[in-house]
Amino acid sequence: MQQQSSLLSKYNIPGPRYTSYPTVPYWESDDFTCKQWTRSFQQAFAETTDEEGISLYIHLPYCESLCTFCGCNKRITRNHGVETPYISTLLKEWDLYIARLPRKPVIKEIHLGGGTPTFFSPVSLQWLITGILSKAHMHPKASFSFEGHPNNTSYEHLKTLGELGFNRVSYGIQDFDPVVQEAIHRHQTFENVKQVTEWSRELGYTSVNYDLVYGLPFQRSNSIIDTIEKVKELKPDRIAFYSYAHVPWIKGNGQRKFSEADLPKDDEKRALYELGRDMLLDNGLVEIGMDHFATKQDELYESSINGQLHRNFMGYTASSTKLLIGLGVSSISDSWYGFAQNHKDIETYQESVESGFLPVFRGHILNQEDLILRQHILDLMCRFSTTLHEAQMSYRSILERLAEPMQDELIELSGDDVRITEKGRAFIRNICMAFDKRLWRKQPETQLFSSTI
């Protein structure tokens, strides 16, 4: 049997994270129009029952300081005068969607991402959410969540959003090591995290998530051990344990505040993950998907057991809605049949909405092959297995690309069933790449993706 280090060397290649299929670089945006997108989301909405509902992702891009590990679309400012015009534009964008729907939507999920959503005051967030809900019905089993910065999430933020129906919160921790925090320009204390977690529990939030990152500059095993030991004290319901994606060729100078020499090397990085993963599992959490862990009391674990786990641009969710509308600069919408992304520049986004146009600048309408492959990749990401159907399409090329992972005991093939082994979970992105026909038909000429390990 090959040693883990040789497998790491073999499979540590650039690859997508598969929050969508096709992945964004392979969208056929040249042939995409806003009229196509309108037809696509209207079709999805027509097929959506009130019991299923729809999801909203709302991008709030502002941050007061730059975290140099971050790959999100953000605008750094301390001018809070930007809050009012930005939320006004968000509500106008929502009105543009409402005008194109035949009836009031039922909202099952809302996620506030960023940037730093808690850059916005509680009053501003209340204005935003009440404005959204005034044009919709709230699902009786609604799941609303937001990303909070431990340093500026106040009791009033949590209280206001809780009263509006928010019951889940995610806090970005990354690492408690002060050396690592200095390198990534993300300073926050254990005491701050403890305080906002206790407030969340006190106010009735049913799920608290922590984001941790491995592979950061100057990160060592003692950093991981100390961070997870501290995390264990606070008993979060979920943990997202992400691989740091070093992509300065895409994200610009923000990730050039440290050099590649400061990052853990491939074997070292994977060892950090294995160490952290073992500690999380030993603490009673369950690995429910790529990089994600949950307690057995959390609905994400329950969904993973009953086959309802879903993955989209918001990450893993406990249920699936066919229509996800993205509001705000750079947000991506998903109708299942198509994707659409808003303008990435705040001023261009606002100008488009103020002119009465959906602020979409690129997208992709899925063909029949895309839809089949999308389901396979989603099943692998959410259930670690999928079933091939030869009647749907020729899959000889997929089987050929799965031969090596099968030889390396990363997958098991039984008839038409493909199952990722325990050993193979570390290489799930590579296994999904075997199904990515667009990637194999046209290999990228430049580096587009972060390394898979």
Summary of the structure (lengths in Angstrom):
residues: 453
radius of gyration: 21.4
end to end distance: 19.7
largest distance: 62.0
contacts: 1466
relative contact order: 0.16
helix: 43%
strand: 22%
